[in-house]
């Protein structure tokens, strides 16, 4: 399919605008965070943190999530007929962390670009597994949330209304992959809808049977659980004892907010939300009350979230810097193998 140069220019301008909005949003949110926290108390909380547990948790879980993410994503790629050796895709995934610093979806685009360049597939077929991965991860988060609610019940921080809203969103996330898999198999849909559903962007969904969806969702839920454990351990480093079942409810919400492309890697948005979730678990000086106690709780949570985000970004950036030269060489020659894409769709 020929590409209209004007469309390409418009897409580039749109991409630059989104990037600008993301960075502006990050600066604004960080400014608000700085204005509404007690920096002196936040620094004191950081000084009192467990400086051995924190880096071990950040580095250890980042390495673990990198490898487990690679392994579980390869299962999905295999279902779509794309065979990638583990060591090769691990470095592709690692290199994507540099873009992931800006936005999760940019990292998916980079991985799709490498698959496209290393196979005979078009953009639609190469990118389809990574689009499907987004929806499967939402289902994995939904499984987490349902499990957390089953253990913790209605949480005071959410209330009955907030709980009902979250359960509705979680149900939508859980049902999205099977619904899209069914829609992608409709062959006689009319007009634009038919062209869309037959497009190679839906090829991964056509490859997903009910059993495969269940398998991937379980695998990705286990993978995402590593982030819950990391959050739990990071909180402990700051002497914030959040029950693990509560963490299994809070973390999927923070993950969903982090997906929203209004700040870099969810910086600011997740930190404000973390105040409400984790603040009540902060041990506060009994001599403080009212606004003073709230500010002390917020300062401790801000110290935790800032250290955890900064440490995670630095670790992932280091992995990205190490892996990026390999991916640059891979663009010129490599070993990704691809079977015929499942289903017959329009070529992107």
Order of alpha helices (4+ residues) and beta strands (2+ residues): alpha-alpha-alpha-beta-alpha-alpha-alpha-alpha-alpha-alpha-alpha-alpha-alpha-alpha-beta
